[in-house]
Structure formats: C-alpha cells, structure tokens
Amino acid sequence: MKPFVLADADYTLSFVKSAGPGGQNVNKLATAAQLRFDLARNTSLSESAKARLRVIAGRRLTDAGEILIIARDHRTQEGNRREALDRLHAMIAAARVEPKVRRATKPTRASKEKRLSGKARDTRVKQLRGRVRNHD
C-alpha cells in the first residue's frame, strides 16, 4: 500500500479559545485547534476507504460530511495543530486497511474427534460426581 499524502487543500485548520491548559494565557489566546477534513470532496481516498473512515469517525462526522477534530491538550497552537493532524492521519491509516475476507472452513476430522472425546470425558466426570451407591 502506497503512503497517503494529505494535501493542504484537503483540510482547514482554525484556532479557538480553549478550556484546556494554558495558565494565564487560557483566556487571552486561541490555542485549541479545530481541524475540518472534507470527506465528500476528497479524491485521494477510495470509496471503500471513505466508507470505513465514516464509521471510524463516528460522532466526529458532521452533517455536512466533514470530520471535525478538536485538539486542546497542549498549551501552544503548534502542539495542538500537530496533535489534530496526527489524529487525522491515524484515522485515515486505519481506514485504508482493508479487512480480510473471512472464508468459511469445515472442522477437520481430528478436531471433531477431539471435541467428542472431551465431551465424553466431561460426561464421565459428571457421572462420578453423583451419589455413591452401596452395592451389597
């Protein structure tokens, strides 16, 4: 699988005031990063990857078809910007992995015999737990 390159035109990044860490600057500076990734207009992802990304995004997906990621764990805009982009990259990487197709198989003869012998052993054990009879 070729590496995915995220173009600058694929997302918009804005900064808003944050309730997270920031000390005295928390009420003065806009450090929380809001990243919007327009999934509908993106052309570099396949339709199946987009469908998987919609599922992975969950409640982060807006009605307009954008993925909204808000990062506010760092005190700086740069730290929050990097965190938001890292989260988006992780989501896209997970969505690009195609799930393996499960093929139904039949149990082998040995596994059937092993299962039946185990059931027989359990039956014997449970019979031995019964009341002891006096054979006079």
C-alpha positions in Angstrom: 0.0 0.0 0.0 1.5 3.3 -1.0 1.8 6.0 1.7 -1.0 8.5 1.9 -0.1 12.2 1.4 -2.6 14.7 2.9 -2.7 17.8 0.8 -3.2 21.2 2.5 -6.3 21.8 0.4 -8.0 18.7 1.9 -8.4 20.2 5.4 -8.9 23.5 7.1 -7.4 24.4 10.4 -8.6 27.2 12.7 -7.8 28.1 16.3 -10.4 28.8 19.0 -10.2 29.6 22.7 -9.7 26.6 24.8 -10.6 25.5 28.3 -7.5 23.2 28.5 -4.0 24.0 29.9 -2.6 27.4 29.3 -2.1 29.2 32.6 -2.7 32.9 32.4 -3.0 32.8 28.7 -6.0 30.5 28.6 -8.5 33.4 28.4 -6.4 35.5 26.1 -5.1 33.2 23.3 -6.8 30.9 20.9 -4.8 27.7 21.2 -7.3 24.9 20.6 -7.0 23.6 17.1 -10.2 22.8 15.1 -9.4 20.6 12.1 -12.0 20.0 9.4 -11.4 17.3 6.8 -13.9 17.4 4.0 -14.5 13.7 3.3 -17.0 14.3 0.5 -14.7 16.4 -1.7 -11.6 14.3 -1.1 -10.4 12.5 -4.2 -7.3 10.7 -2.9 -9.2 8.1 -0.9 -11.1 5.2 -2.4 -14.9 4.9 -1.8 -14.4 1.9 0.4 -11.8 3.7 2.5 -14.2 6.7 2.8 -17.0 4.4 4.0 -14.6 2.8 6.6 -13.5 6.3 7.6 -17.1 7.4 8.2 -17.5 4.5 10.6 -14.2 5.2 12.4 -15.1 9.0 12.6 -18.4 8.2 14.4 -19.7 11.3 16.2 -16.8 13.4 14.8 -18.6 13.4 11.4 -20.8 16.4 10.8 -24.0 16.6 8.8 -22.0 18.4 6.0 -19.8 15.3 5.6 -16.8 16.8 7.3 -14.7 15.2 10.0 -14.2 17.6 12.9 -11.2 17.1 15.2 -10.6 19.4 18.2 -7.3 19.2 19.9 -6.7 21.2 23.1 -4.3 19.2 25.2 -1.3 21.4 24.6 -0.5 25.0 25.6 0.6 26.0 22.1 -1.1 26.3 18.8 1.7 24.3 17.2 1.3 21.4 19.7 -2.5 21.3 19.2 -2.1 21.5 15.4 0.3 18.6 15.4 -2.0 16.5 17.6 -5.0 17.2 15.4 -3.1 16.2 12.2 -1.7 13.1 13.9 -5.2 12.0 14.9 -6.5 12.5 11.4 -3.5 10.6 9.9 -4.2 7.7 12.4 -7.9 7.6 11.4 -7.0 7.6 7.7 -4.4 4.9 8.1 -6.9 2.7 9.9 -9.5 3.3 7.2 -7.1 2.4 4.4 -6.5 -1.1 5.8 -8.9 -3.4 4.0 -10.4 -6.0 6.3 -9.5 -9.6 5.4 -12.3 -11.6 3.8 -13.4 -14.5 6.1 -13.7 -17.8 4.2 -15.8 -20.4 5.9 -14.0 -23.7 6.6 -15.1 -27.1 7.8 -13.7 -28.5 11.0 -11.1 -31.2 10.5 -11.7 -34.9 11.4 -9.2 -34.6 14.2 -10.8 -31.5 15.7 -14.2 -33.3 15.6 -12.8 -36.4 17.4 -11.0 -34.2 20.0 -14.3 -32.3 20.7 -16.3 -35.6 21.1 -13.6 -37.2 23.3 -13.7 -34.1 25.5 -17.5 -34.3 25.8 -17.3 -37.9 26.7 -14.6 -37.2 29.4 -16.9 -34.4 30.8 -19.8 -36.8 30.9 -17.8 -39.4 32.9 -16.6 -36.7 35.3 -20.1 -35.5 36.0 -21.4 -39.1 36.4 -18.7 -39.7 39.1 -20.0 -36.6 41.0 -23.3 -38.4 41.6 -24.4 -40.0 44.9 -22.3 -43.0 46.0 -24.4 -46.2 46.0 -23.8 -49.1 48.3 -23.5 -52.4 46.3 -24.1 -55.1 49.0 
